[in-house]
Amino acid sequence: MNEEGYTTSADARLRLERDTLALDTVLAGEATNTYTFQVFNPQKKTLRIAAIRLAGGAKSPFWVNVDGTFLANGVTGATELAGGDSLRVFVQLNAPASTAVSPTPLEDRLLFLLENGAEQQVLLTASTQSVINLRGARVERDTTWNAPRPYRILDSLVVEEGRTLTLSAGTRLYFHPAARLIVHGTLRTEGQNGAPVEFRGDRLGYMFSNQPYDRIPGQWGGVVFTAKSHDNVLDHCEIHSGDFGIRCDSSSVDFQKLILRNSLIHNVGGDGLYARQCAVNVGNSQITNAAGDCVRLVGGRNEFVHCTIGQFYALAGDRGVALHFSNYGEGSRAPLERASFVNCIISGYNNDDLLRESSTRYKNDAFNYDFSHCLLNTPKPTTDEHFRNCLFEQDSPE
């Protein structure tokens, strides 16, 4: 192309699709997703770009590729961009290792140096979070975790029988996909208002601009209390975005399986709270948005006070109900000694969010339940035997 095909104007500029590119927060030592943006030449003639480089040079934590050309040592040579044409830029952060407690901000500038002497830039920003990586972790003696950095569980964390794991206020557990917390012994959390104990997946950042990954179900496994486990007390916990929330396996109702207080279970891919033949007490807690049932009780002795159980799961049309209880399950008997709900809201998108199932085969098995001062999304019953001073979102069926 002859010189007449190039613009020589001192005012010629590129049109940058954005002036700032904000990448995700990422775990220290790992890479972010790849981000992209375009650079346009709005001129009629070809524009010469003398160089494209990172201000941080070879030491920059950002990886940049321009139209298939990697910025070796943070810089690329001269580029020509035809009039009306564009370049596509790909950016990724390779986060350096860190032991910092708080997220560490990272920043660099991607510079476009034009042959006419003009300089344009895109600001690149991101941050990294340092974690304590654990693989094959087993609690074999009474242990308290209180590190200011998150614990990252790469496979599963197991609390052995007869041992207690205590999680102090503000403790954060980040689980890798499919990783679970399996408790044969006892789990105690000592969260506080403003400093809850958090259980979540280890993927940071956003799926969409307004949808973080840690609000997407199925990011990790869930919390399992096995048949041997008892005397678990969870106070001020946040459990979200797992394959399920909490699962309590069958054990004697003579031992307290779980006390859950001031806690949140939200956005899970299975049941929020599943308890089979257990003694469970839940107070002042929210259990919401599950692909399965928000609360599933199979027999046992269960008490809920001042709780919100809401089934507003929008990611699947075949979601379960807010509350489902029965006195049998998986082909076996499971007497429901008690299912008590006091001052609770039980609601959802379904026409009826309260499912009660009594065994027709074992008609003499206990099936005891009661609701007092509750708001319920279920048709108003014709008798008040199990309902005292309750409000119903639906009128009685005709």
GURO-677590 format. One record per atom (N, C-alpha, C): residue in one letter; x, z, y. Coordinates in steps of 0.1 Angstrom, whole numbers, plus 2048, in hexadecimal, padded with zeros to 3 digits. Each point is the difference from the previous one (the first is absolute). Layout:
GURO-677590
aXZY...
//
This chain:
GURO-677590
m8098007F4m7F780080Cm80980080Cn7FD7F780An80880080Cn7FC80C80Ae80880180Ae7FF80C809e7F27FF807e7FA7F4801e7F37FF807e7F58077F8g8038027F3g7F68077F8g80080F801y80A806807y80180E801y7FC80580Et7FA80C801t7FD80580Dt80D807806t8027FD80Dt80B807806t7FC80980Bs7F3803801s7FA80880As80580F7FEa80480680Ba80480E800a7F48097FEd7F47FB802d7F48087FEd7FA7FF7F2a8067F87F8a7FA7FE7F2a80180D7F8r7F68037F9r80080D7F8r7F87FD7F3l8048087F6l7F88017F4l7F3808802r7F67FD7F8r7F4809800r8018087F4l80280D801l8018097F5l7F28057FCe7FD8007F3e7F38057FCe7FD80E804r80B808800r7FF80E804r80D804806d7FF80B808d80D805806d80580D7F9t7F78057F7t80480C7F8t7FB7FE7F2l8088037F6l7FC8007F2l80280E7FBa7F58077FDa80180E7FBa7FE7FF7F1l80B8047F9l7FF8017F1l7FB80D7FBd7FD8017F3d7FB80C7FBd80A80B800t7FB80D7FEt80980B7FCt8037FE7F2v80D8017FCv8047FE7F2v80980C7FCl8008027F2l80880B7FBl80F7FC802a808809804a80E7FE802a8077FA7F4g8087F6802g8077F97F5g7F87F57F9e7F47FD806e7F87F57FAe7FD7F680Ba7FA7F57FCa7FD7F5809a7F1800803t7FC7FB80Bt7F27FE804t7FB7F37FAn7F37FD802n7FB7F37FEn8077F680At7FE7F37FDt8057F6809t7F67FD80By80480080Cy7F77FD80By8047F2806t7F67F9806t8037F3805t7FA7FD80Ef8067F8808f7FA7FC80Cf8067F2803q7F97F980Aq8047F2803q80680080Ev8097F6802v8067FD80Dv7FD7F1803f7FA7FD80Cf7FB7F3803f8097FA80Cn8017F3800n8057F980Bn7F57F9807p7FB80580Bp7F57FA807p8047F3808q80D7FD801q8047F5808q7FD7F37F8k8007F5808k7FF7F37FAk80D7FB7F9k80B805805k80D7FC7FBk80680B7F7t80A7FC7F9t8078097F7t80780B808l80080C7FCl80680C806l80C8047F7r80C801807r80B8057F8r80280F801i8018067F4i80280F7FFi80F8027FCa808805809a80E8027FDa8038097F4a7F880B800a80280A7F5a7F48097FFi7FD8047F4i7F680B7FDi80880B7FAr7FF80C806r80880B7FAr7F980D802l80480A7F8l7FC80E801l809807809a7FB808809a809807809a80980A7F9g7FB8057F5g8088097F8g80A7FA7F7g8007F27FFg80A7F97F9g7FF8037F1a80C8007F9a8008017F2a7FC80E7FBk80080A80Ak7FD80E7FCk7F1802801s7F87F6805s7F2802801s7F98037F3p7F68097FFp7F98027F3p7F57F57FEf7FE7F780Af7F67F67FEf8067F37FAw7F87FB7F7w8047F37FAw7F77F5806v8067F5805v7F97F6807v8037F27FAn7F57F87FDn8027F37FCn7F87F7809v8067F5805v7F97F780Av7FF7F37F9d7F47FC7FDd7FD7F37FAd8097FD7F3g80280B7F8g8087FE7F4g80F803802t80480280Ct80E803803t80280F802f8088077F8f80380E801f80A80280Bl7FD80B808l80A80380Bl80C8087FAa8097F87FBa80C8067FBa80880880An80380D7FDn80680980An7F880180Dg7F37FE7FEg7F780280Cg7FF7F580Av8057F47FCv8007F580Av7FF7F37F9t7FA7F6806t8007F27FBt8047F780Bg8057F47FDg8057F7809g7F57F8808a8047F6807a7F77F8808a7F57FA7F8t7F4800806t7F47FB7FAt7F97F780Ae7FA7F57FCe7F87F8808e7F28007FCl7F780280Al7F18017FDl7F97F5808a7FB7F67F8a7F97F5807a7F4804808g7FD7F880Ag7F4803808g7F48017F8g7F880B803g7F48037F9g8018057F2d80D8027FBd8038057F3d80180F800s8028067F5s80280F7FFs80A8047F5l80480C801l8098067F6l7F880C7FAr8028037F4r7FA80D7FAr80C8097FDv7FE80D805v80A80A7FEv7FA80B7F6f8098037F7f7FD80B7F6f80980C802v7FA80C800v80780C803v7FD80B7F6q80A8067FBq7FF80B7F7q80A80B804l7FC80D7FEl80980B802l8058057F3n80D8017FFn8078077F5n80480E805a7F88097FDa80180E806a80D8077FBp808805808p80C8077FCp7FC80E7FAa8098057F7a7FD80D7FAa80180A80Bs7F880B7FEs80080B80As7FB80D7FAt80480B806t7FB80D7FCt7F980780Ba7FC7F880Aa7F980680Ca7F28057FCv7FC80B806v7F38067FDv7F57F7806s8017FD80Cs7F67F8807s8027F17FEp7F67F8801p8027F1800p80A7FC80At8097F77FCt80B7FB809t7FC7F2805p7FF7FF80Ep7FC7F3806p80C7F77FFl7FE7F37FEl80A7F6800l7FC7F4809e80A7FA807e7FC7F6809e80C7F6802d7FC7F4802d80A7F5803d7F87F5808r8087F7806r7FA7F5807r8057F37FAl7F67F77FEl8037F37FBl8017F780Cl80C7FA803l8037F980Dl8007F17FDf7F97F8809f8007F2800f8087FB80Cl80C7FB7FEl8087FC80Bl7FF7F1802l7FA7FB80Bl7FE7F2802l80C7FA807e8017F37FDe80C7F9806e8007FF80Fn7F4802806n7FF80080Fn80380D806g80580A7F7g80480D805g7F580B800a7F47FC7FDa7F580A7FFa8028087F3e7FB80C800e8008097F5e7F28067FEq7FB7FF7F4q7F38067FDq8028097F4q7F78097FEq80280A7F5q7F28057FAv8018047F4v7F58077F9v80680D7FCl7F980B803l80480D7FDl7FB8037F2l8098057F7l7FD8047F2l80180F7FFt7F58067FBt7FF80E7FEt7FB8047F2a80580B7FCa7FB8067F3a80480E7FFs7FD8077F5s80580E7FEs8018027F2t80980A7FCt8028037F2t7FD80F7FEq7FB8037F4q7FD80E7FCq8098047F4s80880A802s8098057F5s7F78087F6v8037FF7F3v7F98077F6v80A8067F6i7FB80A7F8i8078057F5i7FB7FA7F3n8087F77FAn7FC7F87F5n8018097F3l7F68007F8l7FF8077F3l7FC7F77F5r8088007F5r7FC7F87F4r80180A7F4g7F57FF7F8g8008097F4g80080F804a7FA80380Ba80080E804a7F68097F8r80580B7FBr7F880A7F9r80380E805v7F5807803v80180E805v8008097F4e80C8057FDe8028087F4e80280F803r7FF80480Dr80080E804r7F880080Dd7FB80C803d7F880180Cd8087FB80Ct7F97F7808t8087F980At7F77FE80Dt80680180Bt7F97FE80Dt8077F4807w7F87F6804w8057F5808w7FC80180En8097FF809n7FD80180En8097F8809a8057F57FBa8097F7807a7F97F980Cp8067FF80Bp7F97F980Bp7FF7F17FEr8087FA7F7r7FF7F27FDr7F77FE7F4p7F97F57FFp7F77FE7F4p8087FF7F3y7F98057F6y8057FE7F2y7FA7F37FBr8097F77FBr7FB7F37FAr8018017F1i7F47FF7F9i7FF8017F2i8017F27FAl80B7FC7F9l8017F27FCl7FA7FD7F3d7FE80A7F7d7F87FE7F4d7F580A800s80180C7FAs7F680A801s80780E801l7F9809806l80580E801l7F88087F7v8078087F8v7F98087F5v80380F803v7F6808800v80180F801v7FE8057F2e80A8067FAe7FF8057F2e7F680C7FFe7FC8027F3e7F780B7FDe80680D804g7F9809806g80580D803g80880180Dr8027F4807r80880080Cr7F77FC80Ct80480480Bt7F87FE80Dt8087F880Al7FA7F6805l8067F980Bl7F880380Dt80780580At7F980480Dt8057F680Al7F77FA807l8037F780Bl7FC80680Ds80A802809s7FE80680Ds7F97F780Aa7FB80680Aa7F97F980Ba8087F4805g7FA7F5801g8077F4805g8077F87F6t8018047F4t8077F97F5t7F97F37FEr8087F57FEr7FB7F37FEr8057FA7F3l7F77FC7F7l8047FA7F3l7FC7F1801y80A7F77FFy7FE7F2800y8027FB7F2f7F67FA7FAf8007FB7F2f8027F17FFh8097FC7F7h8017F17FDh7F47FC7F8p7FD7F3800p7F57FB7F9p7FF8057F2a7F48057FBa7FD8057F3a80680E7FEa809805808a80580E7FFa7F580A801r80180B7F9r7F680A800r80780E802l7F880A804l80480E7FFl7F88067F4i8078037F6i7FB8057F3i80380F7FFv7F5808800v80280F800v7FB8067F3h80A8057F8h7FD8087F5h7FF80F803g80780380Bg80180E804g7F780280Ct80580480Bt7F880380Ct8057F980Dl7F77FB808l8047FB80Dl7F980880Br80880380Ar7FB80880Br8047F980Dt7F77FD809t8047FB80Dt7FD80980Be80880180Ae7FE80A80Be7FF7F980Dg7F97F5800g7FE7F880Cg7F980980Bq8017FB80Cq7F980780Bq7F97F5809n7F8805808n7F97F780An80B7FA809g8017F2800g80A7F9807g80D7FE7F9a8018067F4a80C7FE7F7a7FB8007F2p7F87F67FCp7FB7FF7F2p80B7FC7F7v7FE8027F3v8087FB7F5v7FB7F27FDe8087F6800e7FB7F27FFe8057FA7F3f7F77F97F9f8027F87F4f7FC7F2803r8097F77FFr7FD7F2804r80A7F67F9g7FE7F3802g8097F77FAg80D7FF809d80A7F97FBd80D7FF807d8017F3808r7F67F8800r8017F4808r7FB80380El8097FE80Al7FD80280El7FC7F3806g7FC80080Dg7FD7F4807g7F17FC7FEy7FD7F4803y7F27FB801y7FE7F37F8m7F48007F9m7FC7F47FAm7FB7F680Af7F8805809f7FB7F980Cf80380880Cs7FE7FA80Cs80480780Cs7F980E802n7F48017FAn7F880D801n7FE8077F3q8087FC7F5q7FD8057F3q80E8047F9p80480D802p80C8047F9p7FF8007F1y80B7FE7F9y8008007F2y7FB80E7FAd80380B807d7FD80D7FAd7F1803802r7F87F6804r7F1801800r7FA7F67F7i8097FA7F7i7FB7F67F6i8018077F3p7F58007F8p8008077F3p80A7F97F6g8048087F6g8097FB7F6g80E7FF803q80580880Aq80E7FF804q8098097F7w7FA80A7F9w8078087F7w7F68057F5g80480A7F8g7F78057F5g7F680A805g80380C800g7F780B804g80580D7FAv7F880B802v80480D7FCv7F98047F3v8078047F5v7FA8037F3v80380E7FDf7F58087FEf80280E7FAf7FC7FF7F2t8098027F7t7FE7FE7F2t7F880C7FAa7FD8007F3a7F880A7FAa80780E801k80E800800k80780C801k80180680Es7FD7F980As80280480Ds7F4809805h80380A808h7F6809806h80580780Cd7F7806808d80380780Cd8067F880Bn7FC7F3800n8057F880Bn7F980280Dv80780280Bv7FA80280Dv8057F680Al7F87F7805l8047F6809l7F980380Ed80780380Ad7FB80380Dd8067F780Ah7F77FA808h8047F780Bh8097F47FAc7FA7F97F7c8067F47FAc7FA7F3805e8077F6800e7FB7F2802e8057F87F4i7F67FB7F8i8037F77F5i7F97F3802h8077F5801h7FA7F4803h8077F47FAs7F87F57FEs8057F37FDs8077FF7F2g7FC8097F6g8057FF7F3g7F67F87F7d8057FF7F3d7F77FA7F6d7F48097FEf80280D802f7F580A800f80580B808g7F880A802g80480C808g80580B7F8i7F78097FBi80480B7F7i7F87FF7F3r8078017F5r7FA8017F3r80380D7F9c7F58077FCc80280D7F9c7FC7FE7F2d8098017F7d7FD7FE7F1d7F980D7FBs7F97FE7F5s7F880B7FAs80880C7FDs7FB80C803s80680D7FCs7F580A801s80380C7FDs7F680B7FFs7FB80380Ev7F3802802v7FA80480Dv80380E803d8068087F7d80380E802d80C801809f8087F5802f80B800809f7FE7F680Cq80380580Bq7FE7F780Cq80A7F5800k7FA7F47FFk8087F4800k8057FC80Dl7F77FF80Al8047FB80Dl7F880780Bi80780480Bi7F980380Ci8067F680Bl7F77F9806l8037F680Al7F980480Dr80880280Ar7FB80580Dr8067F880Bn7F77FD80An8047FA80Dn8087F37FEs7FB7F87F6s8087F57FCs7F97F3801l8077F57FEl7FA7F2801l8057F87F4i7F67FA7F9i8037F67F6i7F97F3805h8087F5801h7F97F5807h8067F27FBn7F87F67FFn8047F37FEn8097FE7F3v7F98027F4v8077FF7F4v7FA7F67F7g8077FA7F6g7FB7F67F8g7F88047F4g7FF80D7FEg7F88057F5g7F780B805d7FF80B7F8d7F880C804d80980880Ag7F980580Ag80780980Ag80480D7F9l7F68077FAl80380D7F9l7F87FF7F3y8088007F5y7FA8007F3y80380D7F9a7F68077FBa80280D7F9a7F88017F3r8068027F5r7F98017F3r80280E7FAq7F58077FEq80080D7FAq80A809807c7FF80180Dc809808808c7F980A809a80780A805a7FB80880Ba8077FB80Dv7F77FB808v8057F980Dv7F980680Cn80780380An7FA80580Cn8057F880Cv7F77FA808v8047F780Bv7F980580Cg80880380Bg7FA80580Cg8057F880Dn7F77FD809n8047FB80Dn8097F37FEs7FC7F77F8s8087F57FDs7F87F3800q8077F5802q7FA7F3800q8057F77F5i7F77FB7F8i8047F77F5i7F87F3802t8067F5804t7F97F4805t8077F37FBn7F87F67FFn8047F27FEn8087FE7F3a7FA7FF7F5a8067FE7F3a7FA7F47F9a8087F87F9a7FB7F57F9a7F88057F4g80380C7FBg7F88067F5g7F680A807d7FE80B7FAd7F880A807d809809809c7FA80480Bc808809809c80280D7F9v7F68067FAv80180C7F7v7FA7FD7F3r8078027F5r7FA7FE7F3r80380D7F8l7F58077FCl80180D7F9l7FA7FE7F2v8088037F6v7FB7FF7F2v80080F7FBg7F5806800g7FF80E7FCg807809809g80380D7FBg808809807g7F880980Ar808807808r7FA80980Ar8067FC80En7F87FB808n8047F980Cn7F980580De80780380Ae7FA80580De8067F880Cf7F77FB808f8037F980Cf7F980680Cv80880480Av7FA80680Cv8067FA80Dh7F77FC809h8047FA80Dh8097F37FDc7FB7F77F8c8077F47FDc7F97F3804t8077F6802t7FB7F3803t8057F77F4i7F67FA7F9i8037F77F5i7F97F3804g8087F6804g7FA7F4806g8057F37F9q7F77F87FBq8047F47F9q7FD7F4809f80A7FD808f8007F4809f80B7F67FDy8038007F3y80B7F77FCy7FB7F1801a8087F8808a7FB7F3804a8087F57F9l8098037F7l8097F67FAl7FB7FA7F3a7F58067FBa7FA7FB7F3a7F1803800g7F87F67FBg7F2802800g7FB8097F4d8098027F6d7FC8087F4d80680E801r80180580Cr80580D802r7F780A7F9g80580C7FEg7F880B7FAg7F780780Av7FC80C7FDv7F7807809v80880B807a7FA807809a80780C807a80280B7F6l7F58047F9l80180B7F7l7F97FC7F2h8088037F6h7FB7FC7F2h80380C7F7f7F68067FAf80380B7F7f7F87FF7F3s8058057F5s7F97FF7F3s80480C7F7n7F98017F5n80480B7F6n8057F97F3y8057F4801y8077F97F5y8097F6806g8097FB7F8g8097F5805g8097FC7F5e8037F3800e8097FA7F6e7FC8047F2g7F38007FEg7FB8027F2g80080E7FBs80380A809s80080E7FBs7F880980Ar7FD80C7FBr7F8809807r80980780Ca7FA80380Ba80680680Ba7F6808808p7FC80C7FBp7F6807807p80380280Fl7F67FE808l80280280El7FB80E804e809809800e7FC80E802e7FB80280Fr8077F8809r7FB80180Er8067F5808a7F87FA808a8047F780Ba7F980480Cs806807809s7FA80680Cs8057FA80Cf7F77FC809f8047FA80Df7F880780Bv80880580Av7FB80880Bv8047FA80Dn7F77FD809n8037FA80Dn8097F47FFc7FD7F77F8c8087F47FDc7F87F3805i8087F6804i7FB7F3803i8047F77F4i7F67FA7FAi8037F67F5i7F87F3803s8087F6804s7FA7F4805s8087F47FCg7FC7F4805g8077F47FDg7F77F4802y8067F47FCy7FA7F3802y7F57FD7F5n8018077F5n7F67FD7F5n7F2805803n7F77FA7F9n7F2805801n7FE80E7FCd8088047F6d80080E7FBd80E8047FDd805809807d80E8057FEd80280D7F8l7F58037F9l80080C7F7l7FC7FC7F2l8098007F7l7FD7FC7F2l80180D7F7r7F58037FAr7FF80C7F7r7FD7FB7F2e8088037F6e7FF7FC7F2e80080B7F6s7F48037FAs7FF80A7F6s7FF7FA7F2s8088067F7s8007FA7F2s7F38007F9t7FC7F57FBt7F38007F8t8038047F1r80D8007FCr8038037F3r80280F7FEy80680780Ay80280E800y7F780680Bk7F38017FDk7F680480Ak80280F804n8058087F7n80180E803n80D804807d8097F6803d80C803807d7FD80280Fa808809806a7FD80480Ea8017F4809f7F7800809f8007F580Bf7FB80780Dn809808805n7FC80980Cn8067FB80Dy7F87FD809y8057FB80Dy7F680580Bd80580180Cd7F880480Bd8067FB80Ef7F77FD809f8047FC80Df7FA80980Bs807805809s7FB80980As8047FB80Eh7F77FE809h8037FC80Eh80A7F4800c7FC7F67F9c8087F37FFc7F97F4806l8077F7805l7FB7F2803l8037F77F5l7F67FA7FAl8027F87F4l7FB7F2801n8087F67FCn7FB7F27FFn7FB7FE7F2t7F48057FEt7F97FE7F3t7F1801803p7F77F97F8p7F2802803p7FC80E7FFk7F7804809k7FB80E800k7F98037F3p80480B7F9p7F98037F3p7F2805802t7F87FF7F6t7F2805801t80080F7FEt80A8067FBt80180F7FEt80D805807d80080D804d80B805806d80880A7F7e7FF7FE7F3e8068097F7e80F801802h8077F5803h80E800802h8057FE80Ef7F6800809f8037FC80Ef7FA80B80Ar808806808r7FB80A809r8047FD80En7F67FE809n8037FD80En8097F5802c7FD7F57F9c8087F4801c7F97F5808l8087F7806l7FB7F4806l8047F47F8f7F67F6800f8037F47F8f8007F4809e8097F77FDe8017F4808e7F57F67FDq7FA8027F4q7F57F77FBq7F48097FEd7F47F9802d7F48077FDd7FD7FF7F1s7F68087FBs7FD8007F2s7FB7F27FCp8037FB7F4p7FB7F37FBp7F18017FEe7FA7F5803e7F17FF7FEe7FD7FF7F1
//
